[in-house]
């Protein structure tokens, strides 16, 4: 008797009384693969209800304050200033980019090293991908996409062509990091982004993606995004993802990384911004001998609410996953982390680990940490853990007794708390960004 394995999916949501968007996407372009993909997603979107707090995945994150009927899509003919801060365009993973894409609604600035282009590396936005590389775009989409959607995921698929295709051919080793930045400007808008990454067998690359927006806007805006990554047999992907949205952004994202036979993925995630974030991150180990590491950093203040839902799905034998998320909280902010290690019936010799550590720095801040295991076979090694705590007063007293001011002592303790995450990050630029965020938020503590 043979058994089939499926990636576990979350149940569909229940209806709640909220408004609805008063717009429809533009489907007037000539027929093509991406248009058909978007139209199918729009039909799924219209049929699905909005998430509800009765859903297990959404019970700690409410969308009741969103005024859906007031949101609009950006008019393509509008002249909107999209100045991107220079600090966001600098290399984070090395001294130089092998390629960079600066992406905003209706605009993409693309650079790629000519040597990489000659090797067959495709690094472009979705509009150009559909025109110039439709067969590669179709291959990436069909390999990674799933119809197990929630309403926001379906919306991200349906809206526009704002997104990225990164395709690394078989055996190509990209030495210089590639960098993309999505810049969401304006108020009262719905932004959507789609990222597709496909590594052929024995390929390797370091890819840095950041989502950001101005931080001086008042009116609500929404970003809904998907990220679909496939690492082929024997490939290696270093993937750095940063979220630094402004305080008016409600951010809804669903990300899936599928790792094939003997491939390795090192996924580093940092969340610094947004008003509300609901993020689903799925690591699917689909090939024997595959491995994935997930390292997460978040630091909240004021009334930020960050909710991360992670899945480590072991779907083949001899697979390894390792997750460590660490966060600190100030003000009235709240973090939610809900994690699951799933081991399929045929996934013997699995080694899975997950841990979430939280440091609560204010009386009104709150951290929810919910680890989980679902193991359907024997001969595995899976462990998990979670902690929520405050700064150790004895540590503060010790440092003060050595002449250190209290604020400096507390800052040093917070830096020490995050050190295990910093040690997992091989890139000075990323570490510096996180350390700058620690200093900036602690200065307001």
VOMAR-493633 format. One line per field, with one value per residue (C-alpha): residue number from 1; residue in three letters; x, y, z. Coordinates in nm, 3 decimals. Each point is the difference from the previous one (the first is absolute). Last residue first. Layout:
residues N
pos = c(NUM ...)
code = c(ala ...)
X = c(X ...)
Y = c(Y ...)
Z = c(Z ...)
***
This chain:
residues 445
pos = c(445 444 443 442 441 440 439 438 437 436 435 434 433 432 431 430 429 428 427 426 425 424 423 422 421 420 419 418 417 416 415 414 413 412 411 410 409 408 407 406 405 404 403 402 401 400 399 398 397 396 395 394 393 392 391 390 389 388 387 386 385 384 383 382 381 380 379 378 377 376 375 374 373 372 371 370 369 368 367 366 365 364 363 362 361 360 359 358 357 356 355 354 353 352 351 350 349 348 347 346 345 344 343 342 341 340 339 338 337 336 335 334 333 332 331 330 329 328 327 326 325 324 323 322 321 320 319 318 317 316 315 314 313 312 311 310 309 308 307 306 305 304 303 302 301 300 299 298 297 296 295 294 293 292 291 290 289 288 287 286 285 284 283 282 281 280 279 278 277 276 275 274 273 272 271 270 269 268 267 266 265 264 263 262 261 260 259 258 257 256 255 254 253 252 251 250 249 248 247 246 245 244 243 242 241 240 239 238 237 236 235 234 233 232 231 230 229 228 227 226 225 224 223 222 221 220 219 218 217 216 215 214 213 212 211 210 209 208 207 206 205 204 203 202 201 200 199 198 197 196 195 194 193 192 191 190 189 188 187 186 185 184 183 182 181 180 179 178 177 176 175 174 173 172 171 170 169 168 167 166 165 164 163 162 161 160 159 158 157 156 155 154 153 152 151 150 149 148 147 146 145 144 143 142 141 140 139 138 137 136 135 134 133 132 131 130 129 128 127 126 125 124 123 122 121 120 119 118 117 116 115 114 113 112 111 110 109 108 107 106 105 104 103 102 101 100 99 98 97 96 95 94 93 92 91 90 89 88 87 86 85 84 83 82 81 80 79 78 77 76 75 74 73 72 71 70 69 68 67 66 65 64 63 62 61 60 59 58 57 56 55 54 53 52 51 50 49 48 47 46 45 44 43 42 41 40 39 38 37 36 35 34 33 32 31 30 29 28 27 26 25 24 23 22 21 20 19 18 17 16 15 14 13 12 11 10 9 8 7 6 5 4 3 2 1)
code = c(unk unk unk unk unk unk unk unk unk unk unk unk unk unk unk unk unk unk unk unk unk unk unk unk unk unk unk unk unk unk unk unk unk unk unk unk unk unk unk unk unk unk unk unk unk unk unk unk unk unk unk unk unk unk unk unk unk unk unk unk unk unk unk unk unk unk unk unk unk unk unk unk unk unk unk unk unk unk unk unk unk unk unk unk unk unk unk unk unk unk unk unk unk unk unk unk unk unk unk unk unk unk unk unk unk unk unk unk unk unk unk unk unk unk unk unk unk unk unk unk unk unk unk unk unk unk unk unk unk unk unk unk unk unk unk unk unk unk unk unk unk unk unk unk unk unk unk unk unk unk unk unk unk unk unk unk unk unk unk unk unk unk unk unk unk unk unk unk unk unk unk unk unk unk unk unk unk unk unk unk unk unk unk unk unk unk unk unk unk unk unk unk unk unk unk unk unk unk unk unk unk unk unk unk unk unk unk unk unk unk unk unk unk unk unk unk unk unk unk unk unk unk unk unk unk unk unk unk unk unk unk unk unk unk unk unk unk unk unk unk unk unk unk unk unk unk unk unk unk unk unk unk unk unk unk unk unk unk unk unk unk unk unk unk unk unk unk unk unk unk unk unk unk unk unk unk unk unk unk unk unk unk unk unk unk unk unk unk unk unk unk unk unk unk unk unk unk unk unk unk unk unk unk unk unk unk unk unk unk unk unk unk unk unk unk unk unk unk unk unk unk unk unk unk unk unk unk unk unk unk unk unk unk unk unk unk unk unk unk unk unk unk unk unk unk unk unk unk unk unk unk unk unk unk unk unk unk unk unk unk unk unk unk unk unk unk unk unk unk unk unk unk unk unk unk unk unk unk unk unk unk unk unk unk unk unk unk unk unk unk unk unk unk unk unk unk unk unk unk unk unk unk unk unk unk unk unk unk unk unk unk unk unk unk unk unk unk unk unk unk unk unk unk unk unk unk unk unk unk unk unk unk unk unk unk unk unk unk unk unk unk unk unk unk unk)
X = c(1.220 0.033 0.376 -0.068 -0.190 0.283 0.273 -0.176 -0.079 0.366 0.099 -0.240 0.132 0.361 -0.064 -0.142 0.301 0.247 -0.131 0.045 -0.310 -0.029 0.219 -0.238 -0.286 0.192 0.097 -0.359 -0.010 0.349 -0.116 -0.295 0.237 0.226 -0.299 -0.109 0.346 0.021 -0.338 0.106 0.330 0.309 0.218 0.081 -0.286 -0.228 0.107 -0.077 -0.330 -0.114 0.091 -0.184 -0.306 -0.020 -0.175 -0.346 -0.116 -0.183 0.143 -0.070 0.127 0.009 0.158 -0.021 0.217 -0.160 -0.004 -0.378 -0.265 -0.297 0.144 -0.199 0.193 -0.088 0.141 -0.229 0.158 -0.215 0.187 -0.154 0.100 -0.187 0.264 0.288 0.323 -0.136 0.285 -0.118 0.162 -0.140 0.153 -0.036 0.190 -0.058 0.213 -0.186 0.147 -0.332 -0.224 -0.245 -0.291 0.052 0.172 -0.152 0.186 -0.240 0.052 -0.220 0.170 -0.204 0.146 -0.167 0.080 -0.125 0.343 0.299 0.050 0.306 0.014 0.190 -0.089 0.214 -0.092 0.206 -0.124 0.161 -0.112 0.104 -0.328 -0.252 -0.293 0.136 -0.216 0.141 -0.291 0.018 -0.276 0.132 -0.224 0.140 -0.212 0.148 -0.159 0.314 0.298 0.095 0.334 0.014 0.274 -0.053 0.244 -0.134 0.235 -0.094 0.130 -0.060 0.129 -0.302 -0.205 -0.316 0.117 -0.275 0.079 -0.322 -0.010 -0.343 0.011 -0.261 0.150 -0.166 0.136 0.298 0.373 0.306 -0.045 0.318 0.016 0.302 -0.061 0.295 -0.110 0.187 -0.070 0.067 -0.331 -0.243 -0.075 -0.333 -0.022 -0.351 -0.091 -0.342 -0.026 -0.245 0.136 -0.213 0.211 -0.041 0.311 0.240 0.121 0.342 -0.028 0.329 0.058 0.341 0.021 0.320 -0.089 0.194 -0.085 0.053 -0.344 -0.203 -0.079 -0.352 -0.124 -0.349 -0.050 -0.346 -0.105 -0.276 0.086 -0.277 -0.014 -0.157 0.020 0.270 0.325 0.346 0.172 0.045 -0.005 0.199 0.020 0.355 0.136 0.355 0.105 0.319 0.031 0.075 -0.081 0.059 -0.338 -0.208 -0.083 -0.339 -0.109 -0.342 -0.096 -0.346 -0.091 -0.329 -0.076 -0.346 -0.011 -0.153 0.327 0.302 0.325 0.088 0.368 0.103 0.377 0.195 0.360 0.221 0.317 0.325 0.123 -0.279 0.086 -0.165 -0.034 -0.349 -0.142 -0.090 -0.341 -0.109 -0.339 -0.122 -0.326 -0.249 -0.206 -0.346 -0.231 -0.130 0.278 0.007 -0.379 0.011 0.248 -0.224 -0.308 0.166 0.141 0.064 0.016 0.373 0.277 0.361 0.076 -0.271 0.120 0.368 -0.063 -0.247 0.255 0.266 -0.231 -0.107 0.357 -0.006 -0.354 -0.118 0.337 -0.001 -0.326 0.106 0.316 0.343 0.283 0.052 0.343 0.097 0.378 0.029 -0.237 0.230 0.303 -0.199 -0.063 -0.367 -0.178 -0.374 -0.204 -0.368 -0.305 -0.378 -0.032 0.351 0.303 0.370 0.174 0.368 0.268 0.335 -0.001 0.316 0.160 -0.182 -0.330 -0.159 0.084 -0.139 -0.342 -0.183 0.239 -0.066 -0.358 -0.240 -0.162 -0.332 -0.178 -0.342 -0.116 -0.326 -0.054 0.020 -0.275 0.101 -0.260 -0.253 -0.086 -0.300 -0.236 0.249 -0.003 0.243 -0.064 -0.164 0.316 0.075 0.306 -0.001 -0.276 0.142 0.168 -0.255 -0.286 -0.275 0.178 -0.118 0.174 -0.198 -0.224 0.116 -0.203 0.115 0.366 -0.021 -0.140 0.279 0.262 -0.124 0.023 0.356 0.126 -0.172 0.168 0.337 -0.024 -0.101 -0.311 0.042 -0.046 -0.349 0.002 0.007 -0.071 -0.339 -0.080 -0.231 0.171 -0.229 -0.145 0.019 -0.247 0.183 -0.004 0.189 0.340 0.121 0.201 0.374 0.210 0.216 0.239 -0.115 0.153 -0.108 0.014 0.076 -0.141)
Y = c(5.338 0.247 -0.051 -0.375 0.016 0.172 -0.217 -0.327 0.116 0.092 -0.348 -0.158 0.207 -0.067 -0.375 0.016 0.193 -0.227 -0.313 -0.351 0.020 -0.290 0.178 0.297 -0.231 -0.134 0.364 0.123 -0.036 0.148 0.313 0.022 -0.032 0.275 0.231 -0.066 0.085 0.318 0.110 -0.073 0.189 -0.227 0.047 -0.363 -0.016 0.109 -0.308 -0.233 0.172 -0.036 -0.370 -0.046 0.173 -0.258 0.169 -0.151 -0.340 -0.204 -0.341 -0.264 -0.349 -0.272 -0.338 -0.256 -0.310 -0.262 -0.379 -0.044 0.152 0.240 0.285 0.320 0.238 0.347 0.325 0.282 0.328 0.301 0.319 0.302 0.361 0.201 -0.028 0.076 -0.187 -0.345 -0.222 -0.287 -0.331 -0.238 -0.341 -0.265 -0.319 -0.283 -0.304 -0.250 -0.351 -0.129 0.224 -0.259 0.080 0.378 0.202 0.341 0.250 0.281 0.357 0.280 0.328 0.297 0.338 0.290 0.368 0.224 0.161 -0.229 -0.359 -0.213 -0.294 -0.320 -0.269 -0.314 -0.275 -0.305 -0.252 -0.327 -0.267 -0.366 -0.129 0.215 0.228 0.187 0.314 0.276 0.244 0.355 0.244 0.347 0.268 0.352 0.267 0.349 0.231 0.190 -0.236 -0.329 -0.173 -0.307 -0.243 -0.342 -0.275 -0.289 -0.284 -0.255 -0.343 -0.252 -0.357 -0.152 0.256 0.193 0.201 0.263 0.314 0.197 0.362 0.154 0.368 0.222 0.344 0.301 0.355 -0.070 -0.008 -0.184 -0.361 -0.192 -0.342 -0.214 -0.314 -0.238 -0.255 -0.319 -0.258 -0.373 -0.088 0.292 0.299 0.182 0.352 0.138 0.354 0.145 0.371 0.246 0.344 0.281 0.308 0.335 -0.041 -0.014 -0.330 -0.137 -0.370 -0.176 -0.335 -0.160 -0.324 -0.203 -0.269 -0.318 -0.253 -0.377 -0.076 0.313 0.286 0.128 0.330 0.154 0.336 0.151 0.349 0.218 0.355 0.218 0.373 0.191 0.379 0.165 0.014 0.088 -0.339 -0.031 -0.359 -0.324 -0.359 -0.141 -0.295 -0.136 -0.299 -0.201 -0.254 -0.365 -0.246 -0.376 -0.085 0.300 0.284 0.170 0.318 0.159 0.319 0.153 0.342 0.171 0.353 0.117 0.376 0.239 0.190 0.013 -0.192 -0.371 -0.057 -0.358 -0.043 -0.273 -0.112 -0.265 -0.109 -0.048 -0.360 -0.145 -0.367 -0.141 -0.380 -0.007 0.343 0.264 0.165 0.310 0.139 0.307 0.185 0.268 -0.156 0.101 -0.135 -0.356 -0.190 0.246 -0.019 -0.380 0.030 0.254 -0.223 -0.314 -0.251 -0.370 0.027 -0.054 0.149 -0.119 -0.204 0.157 0.352 -0.069 -0.192 0.261 0.275 -0.200 -0.054 0.366 0.135 0.324 0.141 -0.169 0.052 0.369 0.058 -0.231 0.194 -0.132 -0.230 -0.288 -0.161 -0.159 -0.003 0.304 0.189 -0.077 0.138 0.312 0.082 0.083 0.336 0.060 0.311 -0.088 0.229 -0.026 -0.082 0.003 -0.218 0.073 -0.302 -0.072 -0.224 -0.151 0.251 0.126 0.016 -0.308 -0.113 0.336 0.202 0.357 0.076 0.048 0.272 0.199 0.062 -0.074 0.298 -0.116 0.323 -0.081 0.105 -0.185 -0.182 -0.347 0.093 -0.167 -0.243 0.117 -0.044 0.167 -0.300 -0.211 0.217 -0.210 0.018 -0.344 -0.172 -0.182 -0.208 -0.249 -0.227 0.004 -0.341 -0.172 0.147 0.143 0.335 0.005 0.022 0.154 -0.232 -0.173 -0.006 0.336 -0.084 -0.331 0.180 0.257 -0.278 -0.147 0.344 0.046 -0.333 0.063 0.342 -0.152 -0.257 0.245 0.157 0.362 0.257 0.103 -0.185 0.310 -0.101 0.072 0.259 0.064 -0.225 -0.157 0.100 -0.209 -0.227 -0.325 -0.307 -0.312 -0.095 -0.302 -0.253 0.027 -0.222 -0.302 -0.077 -0.333 -0.343 -0.303 -0.346 -0.320 -0.339)
Z = c(2.536 -0.287 -0.026 0.024 -0.328 -0.188 0.155 -0.078 -0.354 -0.053 0.118 -0.249 -0.290 0.106 0.008 -0.351 -0.131 0.177 -0.175 0.143 0.221 0.248 0.257 -0.008 0.099 0.300 0.089 0.034 0.379 0.028 -0.183 0.240 0.300 -0.139 -0.048 0.358 0.133 -0.209 0.133 0.358 -0.016 0.034 0.307 0.078 0.250 -0.285 -0.199 0.292 0.076 -0.362 0.002 0.329 -0.145 -0.281 -0.289 -0.050 -0.119 -0.262 -0.091 -0.264 -0.072 -0.262 -0.064 -0.280 -0.047 -0.221 -0.016 0.000 -0.226 0.002 0.206 0.055 0.225 0.126 0.136 0.118 0.113 0.084 0.090 0.171 0.061 0.264 0.274 -0.234 -0.091 -0.085 -0.126 -0.216 -0.099 -0.263 -0.064 -0.269 -0.075 -0.247 -0.085 -0.218 -0.034 -0.139 -0.212 -0.140 0.233 -0.033 0.274 0.080 0.217 0.087 0.110 0.132 0.075 0.111 0.089 0.169 0.044 0.278 0.051 -0.059 -0.115 -0.076 -0.238 -0.074 -0.255 -0.030 -0.247 -0.103 -0.255 -0.110 -0.247 -0.009 -0.146 -0.193 0.080 0.302 0.021 0.219 0.024 0.139 0.097 0.076 0.152 0.048 0.170 0.039 0.258 0.112 -0.040 -0.166 -0.057 -0.224 -0.104 -0.161 -0.100 -0.210 -0.099 -0.264 -0.096 -0.278 0.026 -0.173 -0.188 0.095 0.300 0.002 0.202 0.029 0.119 0.066 0.093 0.159 0.053 0.162 0.029 -0.223 0.089 0.128 -0.103 -0.087 -0.164 -0.084 -0.207 -0.048 -0.261 -0.084 -0.274 0.040 -0.176 -0.039 0.223 -0.038 0.148 0.039 0.102 0.078 0.077 0.153 0.102 0.136 -0.066 0.181 0.221 -0.294 -0.141 0.095 -0.086 -0.076 -0.171 -0.040 -0.200 -0.027 -0.251 -0.078 -0.269 0.015 -0.141 -0.079 0.240 -0.072 0.143 -0.011 0.172 0.024 0.094 0.134 0.096 0.135 0.066 0.288 0.003 0.210 -0.197 0.139 -0.013 -0.376 -0.130 0.017 -0.121 -0.020 -0.196 0.020 -0.214 0.038 -0.281 -0.078 -0.279 0.034 -0.162 -0.109 0.234 -0.038 0.181 -0.054 0.188 -0.031 0.139 0.071 0.115 0.106 0.040 0.255 0.033 -0.231 -0.048 0.005 -0.092 -0.087 0.013 -0.175 0.049 -0.160 0.179 -0.198 -0.029 -0.214 -0.051 -0.313 -0.003 -0.151 -0.077 0.262 -0.045 0.196 -0.099 0.188 0.062 -0.090 -0.279 0.116 0.269 -0.012 0.178 0.290 0.025 0.022 0.287 0.175 -0.026 0.132 -0.240 -0.047 -0.378 0.005 -0.211 0.004 -0.309 -0.218 0.076 -0.065 -0.323 -0.124 0.062 -0.184 -0.301 -0.005 -0.012 -0.202 0.022 0.321 0.166 -0.098 0.188 0.280 0.090 -0.092 0.099 -0.245 0.027 -0.332 0.045 -0.229 0.229 0.292 -0.188 -0.097 0.368 0.040 0.047 0.005 0.088 0.023 -0.006 -0.004 0.368 0.151 -0.064 0.028 -0.152 0.067 -0.148 0.092 0.282 0.169 0.344 0.121 0.154 0.076 -0.311 0.000 -0.147 0.329 0.123 -0.318 0.107 -0.289 -0.169 -0.142 -0.092 -0.139 -0.345 -0.054 -0.331 0.156 0.250 0.325 0.129 0.254 0.366 0.162 -0.009 0.192 0.312 0.206 0.374 0.006 -0.129 0.327 0.080 0.290 -0.135 -0.352 -0.040 0.226 -0.198 0.223 -0.028 -0.360 -0.334 -0.288 -0.196 -0.320 -0.321 -0.137 0.066 -0.186 -0.308 0.032 0.019 -0.329 -0.161 0.127 -0.137 -0.334 -0.017 0.085 -0.279 -0.271 -0.156 -0.104 0.280 0.117 0.333 0.221 0.359 0.160 0.263 0.294 0.252 0.254 0.333 0.313 0.172 0.046 -0.223 0.101 -0.132 -0.185 0.192 0.006 -0.220 0.069 -0.283 -0.133 0.010 -0.198 0.149 -0.186 0.096)
***
